[in-house]
Amino acid sequence: MNKELIEALNLLEKEKDISKEVLFEAIENSLITACKNHFGKADNVRVTIDRKTGDFKVFAEKTVVEEVEDEVTEISLANAKLKDVKYEIGDIVNEEIKSKEFGRIATQNAKNVILQKIREEERKILFSQYYEKEKDIVTGVVQRYVGKNVSINLGKVDAMLMETEQVKGEVFQPTERIKLYILEVKDTTKGPRIMVSRTHPELVKRLFEAEVTEIQDGTVEIKSIAREAGSRTKMAVWSKNADVDPVGACVGVNGARVNSIVDELRGEKIDIINWNENPAILIENALSPAKVISVIADDEDKTAIVVVPDYQLSLAIGKEGQNARLAARLTGFKIDIKSESKAREMEELRELFEGGSDYYEYDDEYDEYDEYDDVEYADEDNE
């Protein structure tokens, strides 16, 4: 029986990653609980278990007295002398308790104590494992749709991809494997509750970190990222080594690295630009693929005025203002884009009137340009 106990504990340790020491402690506590249920108290009960053989003994520590008033905690001097003639009044006698004497209810309660401990440890281990992956990516297997949410199996635990964290237009099939970003891991009585996302910008960042060796070894650093999930991402990268092209490293040979990430994101476009400490140069890079004539950036107010050729205006703004909007998020600057002809016109007006004139101003709060309703956006869609 004891050999079978050790084998069972080894199996639990292997399958559920619960240490045998924790399980031994659970067995000890279960035996004490059984004693309490059987005798009414167990303050004087001690349990010893041999960790190698699985042999265990249960003892009740009883005080030697002349006249016994509590059989659970006391033993008469005469009975103590029968065990060892050296015992005197006030000595402590360890009297063995046979677990076979426990009743059915006491045994059942002891079993429940062990099972409860196993469940608690399993929940704690699962929480710890996935808590370490918080703010990181994992691979999950699609199980089924629950309303508009998607149940995802992450291996040892399930997660729910909420509708708000799904990319618009993405449809998943059962057994499909997808990458997910873990937003948060909460500990609950039913196990870890894991919140995942497909829309978070950090998902793209983590995918590049996993794909690009130069990012893993710290040579290339992702300085900033802005994303409109399912449509386009802009990412600014920088290299610590002057001999390493950060954009080229992220793109890969023949676009192999970036294409694998685009495939994972189901065709989402990714613009990779060079980071620069000079905000004017950074903003110029961020508005790529549009050509820029000049940039005047105010680093304190985080505002910038950008002048582009007339034929590049719609490309700089992008369809529905997307290119400029992502550039603003990437750089942290409020960007006002003006065509070359409009900039000249405004400069002439300034010479005639004091106080300046109206600007074509990008307003991130409303995600639109105030005076560009009549602009026809470029067919290139910022390709």
C-alpha angles and dihedrals in degrees: 000000000000091000089053089050092055091047090051092050091049090052092050091049091051099043101037099025091235113148118241091232090062090049092049089052089050090053091049091051091047091055091049089050090051090052091050091051092046101042101024094243138041106182090120097043120113127187127200124189125186104229092208104043101024092231112148138187131194119209133186113210105222128185118229111240138166094237122023116228098163116035091193096061104019138060129191120249090240093055091044090053088054088061096042128351090216093072117110136180111297096023121128118241121197105217116190119235119210110225089207088072092065116110126241094260093049091050093048091050090050090052091051091052091056094046092047091052091050091051092048093049092046090052092048093049093048091049091049093048095052096036087064088057094053111128089020136095128260135181115244136184118230111237108173146316116268101196103305093334124090126227110221126191112217096184108268097021140030127239131195120229102209121216090246090059095048124099110246110255097019113130122188131206125212114269090020114140116225138171118245137185115228108227099179142349118210127190114230136168089256094052134273116337108213124198114201135183142200094185103056116112090226089067089068091044093052091047090056091046089055095044103040117069093198090059092048093054093044098247092116122040130197102225100180141357135191124185143185099192116237093011117052144341128197118201129183117208134185134193127219089201116067089208093059119079105216095201092047091048091054094044094048130198108329088350093294096143099044092041092057089054092045088053091051089050090047099244101324109160116240124200114196116194137175116262117229131185088220104085093208092057091043091053091048090052092045093056090058132163086039118085116238127209098191143347126203109191128186106205094192098051092033092229130129138188115212126192118200133177113273092247091052097052097095091044092051091051094041130203108325088352093294099137094051092041093054091044090054092051093045095052100031090232129124101235126207111194121199132176118243093248093048091048090053091047091051091048090054090049091052089056089054101040135033121231096042125244143264118309130212092242131187112224113196092191091068097026093227144092114255097222106025101092090116095051118112108217121231117269089223089075087214092299 
